[in-house]
Structures are given as structure tokens and as C-alpha cells.
Amino acid sequence: MLISGADIKTSKTHKKEVQLFGMTMKIFRKERGLTQEDLYGLTGISVSHISNIENAKANPSLEMLLTFADAFHVPISDLFNLGKLTVY
């Protein structure tokens, strides 16, 4: 059975990880002095979608993750250092 991204619901057990991922994205962006608009310019991913990811209201696709990693000049694995970054 194939499941589309629209069919996937964030379970309560994964809610914390989704929130941590959003915080990680925000930290990467702010550490680089980027606004959401700047990140849009680098990635082509809409400001509203970036905001939704940072606020745990949306989950990025693999293609988006690769695009964010390129924009931040980090390996994709760095985006998953959940809870290992300092929150400002």
C-alpha cells in the first residue's frame, strides 16, 4: 500500500521531533543571518511553507530537505541534529 505525503499524519509520539526539527531549521537560518524571505530567495520554497515547517505545521519533502541543506551549506544529516543545538 502506498501512502502519499498528504495521507501521513504526525503522531503524538513524533510531535516533539517535528517541533525540534522546525526549531533546528530556524536556528540554522538565524545563525546565517537569513530571514525567511532570504531563504525563499535561496531555495524557491515559499515563505509561508518555510514558516509552517519552522512552526511544526508542515513536513518538508526529501527534495526540500536537500534544498535546505544546500542553502545552509551543510550535509543533510546536520538538519537532523535534533536537540543538539543551542536554542537562542
C-alpha positions as CSV (number, residue, x, y, z in Angstrom):
1,M,0.0,0.0,0.0
2,L,1.4,3.4,-1.0
3,I,0.8,6.4,1.2
4,S,1.1,9.9,-0.1
5,G,2.5,12.7,1.9
6,A,-1.0,14.2,2.3
7,D,-2.1,11.0,4.0
8,I,0.6,11.0,6.7
9,K,-0.5,12.4,10.0
10,T,2.0,13.4,12.6
11,S,1.5,11.0,15.5
12,K,1.7,12.3,19.1
13,T,5.0,10.3,19.5
14,H,6.6,12.2,16.6
15,K,5.2,15.6,17.5
16,K,8.2,16.5,19.6
17,E,10.6,15.6,16.9
18,V,8.7,17.6,14.3
19,Q,8.8,20.6,16.7
20,L,12.6,20.1,17.3
21,F,13.1,19.9,13.5
22,G,11.3,23.2,13.0
23,M,13.4,24.8,15.7
24,T,16.6,23.3,14.1
25,M,15.6,24.9,10.8
26,K,15.0,28.2,12.4
27,I,18.4,28.1,14.2
28,F,20.2,27.2,11.0
29,R,18.5,30.1,9.3
30,K,19.1,32.7,12.0
31,E,22.7,31.6,12.6
32,R,23.3,32.5,9.0
33,G,21.6,35.9,9.4
34,L,18.9,34.9,7.0
35,T,15.2,36.0,7.0
36,Q,12.5,33.6,5.8
37,E,12.4,35.8,2.7
38,D,16.2,35.4,2.2
39,L,15.8,31.6,2.5
40,Y,13.0,31.7,-0.1
41,G,15.4,33.5,-2.4
42,L,18.0,30.8,-2.0
43,T,15.6,27.8,-2.2
44,G,12.4,28.9,-4.1
45,I,10.4,27.4,-1.2
46,S,7.7,29.8,-0.2
47,V,7.9,31.9,2.9
48,S,4.6,30.5,4.1
49,H,5.9,27.0,3.7
50,I,9.2,27.8,5.5
51,S,7.2,29.3,8.3
52,N,5.0,26.3,8.5
53,I,8.0,24.0,8.7
54,E,9.6,26.1,11.4
55,N,6.4,26.1,13.4
56,A,5.8,22.3,13.0
57,K,2.7,22.8,10.9
58,A,4.2,21.2,7.8
59,N,6.7,18.5,7.0
60,P,9.3,19.0,4.2
61,S,9.8,16.6,1.4
62,L,13.2,14.9,0.8
63,E,13.8,17.3,-2.1
64,M,13.1,20.2,0.2
65,L,15.5,18.9,2.8
66,L,18.2,18.6,0.2
67,T,17.5,22.1,-1.0
68,F,17.7,23.5,2.6
69,A,20.9,21.6,3.2
70,D,22.4,23.1,0.1
71,A,21.3,26.6,1.1
72,F,22.8,26.2,4.6
73,H,26.0,24.6,3.1
74,V,25.7,21.6,5.4
75,P,25.2,17.8,4.9
76,I,21.6,16.8,5.1
77,S,22.4,14.8,8.2
78,D,23.1,18.1,10.1
79,L,19.4,19.0,9.7
80,F,18.6,16.1,12.0
81,N,20.8,17.0,14.9
82,L,17.6,17.4,16.9
83,G,18.1,18.7,20.4
84,K,21.9,19.0,19.9
85,L,21.8,22.7,19.0
86,T,21.7,25.7,21.3
87,V,18.3,27.4,21.2
88,Y,18.5,31.2,21.3
